[in-house]
């Protein structure tokens, strides 16, 4: 691990922000272009989908796969992706 860190410090030189973007935009202009609402909706939809899938696998233990809470999470997450 120490050797890998040493080699990375010695040989890895990533391009700067200006080299990547050609000096056309500032960092603040790039941040303003990020779709934060879309990111939030995607994370919320994925979370609901994964909760529905993981909780649905324990259908025989806690509740039926077609129960209201599980269906609500699956349907609302599928609407988010659609």
C-alpha angles and dihedrals in degrees: 000000000000091000092051091051091048092050091048092052092048102042110021112088110164120200118264123247091259092051091050096048101031094237092285098119136026124234090255091054090052092050090051090056093060114107100227094171090054092048091051093049092048093050092046092049093047091048093052092046093050092046090051092049096045096043091043091060089067093056095132092051107044112009141337120281090240095049120129100254094049094045091048092055093046095046095045092048092048090051088053091054094043 
